[in-house]
């Protein structure tokens, strides 16, 4: 048991004397690896964003035309869809 205690004490002393520098070196290497991964991820994201922006480039239109298109796409189609939804959701229709 004395040999095992001496070995544990020696390991603890070596860690206190030299382990902190090894830990700092590993932490710095991990930080650098994370920075490289983050940079690569951001570069890939910006390439995808640039490609998307170039594919779906926004063109200028008169505001009245845009409002008419939005009204047709959202308001008119929503109003046309609502009666169908109300009839399918009505719990009393199935009871008749």
N, C-alpha and C positions, 0 to 999 in steps of 0.2 A: 504494500500500500504506500510506503514511503517513496518508492521509485515512481509510482504513478502521480503522487502529489508533486514531486520534484519536476516531472515532465510537464505537468499542468502549469506549475509556477514558471518554468522556463518559457513555455509557449506564451503565457500571459505577459511576461517581461519583454519578449521579442515583439509581441504585438504592440505594446505601449511604446517601445523604442523605435520600431520601424513600420508598424502597421498603418499609422496615420498617413504617412507619405504614399503608401501603396493605395490606400483608400482615396486619397486626393487625386492620384493619377487616374484611377478607375473612374472617379466622378467626372473629371475633366474629359476623359475619352467618351464617356456616356453623353455628356453635354454636347460635345462636338458632333457625335453621331446623330443626336436628336436635331441639332441645328441643320445638318445636311439633309436629313429626312424631311424636315419642315420646309426647307428651301425647295427641294424637289417636288414636294406636294403642291406648294404654292405655284411653282412654275407650270406644272401640269394643269392646275386649275385655271390659270390665266390663259394658257393655250386653248383650253376648252371654251372658256368664256369668250375669247377673241373669235374663235371659229363660229360660235353661236351668234355673236353680234354681227359678224360679216354675213352669215347665212340669212339672218332675219333682220336685215338693215331696215330701219324705220324710215318711211318716206313721208314727206309733208303732204297733208290734205287740207282742204278748207274745213273749218270747224263745223259748219252746218252739215256737211256730208258725214263727218265723224259722229256727230250727235245722232243723225238719222240711222247710221249703221248700228250704233250702240243701242238705240231704242229698239230696233228690230231684233237684234241678237238677244237682248236681255229682258226688256219689258214686255214686248209683244209676245215673244215665245213663252215667257213665264205665265202671262195671263191665259194663253191658249192651253197651257199644260195644266193649270190649276183645276179646271172643272173635272178633268179626267182623274186627278189625284183625289179630289173630294168624293167622287163616286166610288172609287176603289177603297177608300178609307172608311166610308160610312158603315158603322156596325149594324144599322137597322136594315140595310139592303139584304143582308143574308138571312134575316129573321122572317121576311115576308113569305 
